[in-house]
Amino acid sequence: MKQNVKFLLTSLFLLCCLLVSFAEGADKIKFQTDPLQRLDVRFRLFRTDNMWSYLLLDTSDGRLWHVTFTTDQDKGARLKIPINTEALVATSSVKNGRFTLYPTDNMWNFLLLDQDDGLVWQCQFTMDGNNFCFSVPNLRDLQKKGE
């Protein structure tokens, strides 16, 4: 009898632990996808792991900005800083929703995908001065596009 009670209590404890871990995972997923955005618009904001920073993407041509905000003017700045100001496609190929961003495990790096032709760019930003970076696709990708 004592062994059955011990088994029952252990099982109940493990079940509670599992439920708590699932609840935490659901909250994280909800946080990362809020707010819902329309996919057919020209401009979209993408959340970063830094609570004061977003990335603003022109989905029609791939231009990208780092947007920062603050609640205290003395401790921060409200800025829209260019990361890439050059269109990545010809004017004749521009269309809303063509480009999108994907986060990586590194909070300072995103992958920019041209959903029409599959080219990918690495986008890197920082909060330290003007060290913004935008990488072009590698040569192998450029050769495939030309073939």
SVG drawing of the C-alpha trace seen along z (x, -y; Angstrom):
<svg xmlns="http://www.w3.org/2000/svg" viewBox="-3 -63 34 65">
<polyline fill="none" stroke="black" stroke-width="0.4" points="0.0,0.0 2.8,-2.4 4.6,-1.7 1.4,-2.4 1.0,-5.8 4.6,-6.6 4.2,-5.7 1.0,-7.7 2.6,-10.8 5.6,-10.5 3.4,-10.1 1.3,-13.1 4.4,-15.2 5.8,-14.3 2.5,-15.0 2.4,-18.5 6.0,-19.2 5.0,-18.2 1.9,-20.4 4.0,-23.4 6.6,-22.9 4.0,-22.7 2.3,-25.8 5.6,-27.7 6.2,-26.6 2.8,-27.7 3.4,-31.2 6.7,-31.5 5.2,-30.5 2.4,-33.0 4.8,-35.8 7.0,-35.2 4.1,-35.3 2.1,-38.3 0.9,-40.5 -0.5,-38.8 0.4,-40.7 -0.9,-40.8 1.5,-39.1 0.4,-41.1 1.5,-44.5 4.6,-46.6 6.1,-47.1 6.3,-44.7 7.9,-44.9 9.8,-41.9 10.4,-41.4 13.9,-40.8 15.1,-39.3 16.0,-42.9 12.8,-44.4 13.7,-47.9 14.5,-46.9 12.5,-45.8 13.4,-45.3 11.4,-47.1 11.3,-45.3 10.1,-46.6 8.6,-43.3 8.5,-44.5 12.2,-45.1 14.2,-43.9 15.2,-47.2 15.7,-47.0 15.9,-49.3 16.7,-48.8 13.9,-50.5 14.6,-51.4 12.3,-53.0 12.5,-54.0 10.2,-55.0 12.9,-57.3 14.5,-59.9 17.5,-60.3 18.4,-56.6 17.8,-55.8 16.8,-57.0 13.9,-56.6 15.7,-55.8 15.1,-54.3 18.6,-53.3 19.2,-51.9 20.7,-48.5 20.2,-48.1 18.8,-51.0 19.4,-49.5 16.5,-47.5 17.5,-43.9 15.4,-43.5 14.7,-45.5 11.8,-48.0 9.9,-45.8 10.1,-42.8 8.9,-44.7 5.8,-43.3 4.4,-43.3 5.2,-40.2 8.1,-39.1 10.7,-39.3 10.4,-38.1 12.7,-37.7 13.5,-34.6 15.2,-34.8 18.2,-32.7 19.5,-31.4 21.8,-34.4 19.7,-37.4 21.8,-39.8 21.3,-37.8 18.3,-37.3 18.0,-35.6 16.2,-37.6 14.5,-35.4 13.4,-36.4 10.4,-34.1 10.2,-34.4 13.7,-33.2 15.0,-31.6 18.0,-33.9 19.0,-34.4 20.9,-37.3 22.3,-37.4 21.2,-40.5 23.3,-41.5 22.7,-44.4 24.1,-45.6 23.2,-48.2 26.9,-49.4 27.4,-52.5 26.9,-52.3 28.2,-48.7 25.3,-47.6 26.0,-45.0 24.2,-43.5 25.7,-40.5 25.0,-39.6 24.2,-36.1 27.2,-33.8 28.7,-33.5 27.3,-29.9 23.7,-31.3 24.4,-34.1 25.7,-31.6 22.6,-29.4 20.3,-32.4 22.1,-33.2 21.9,-29.6"/>
</svg>
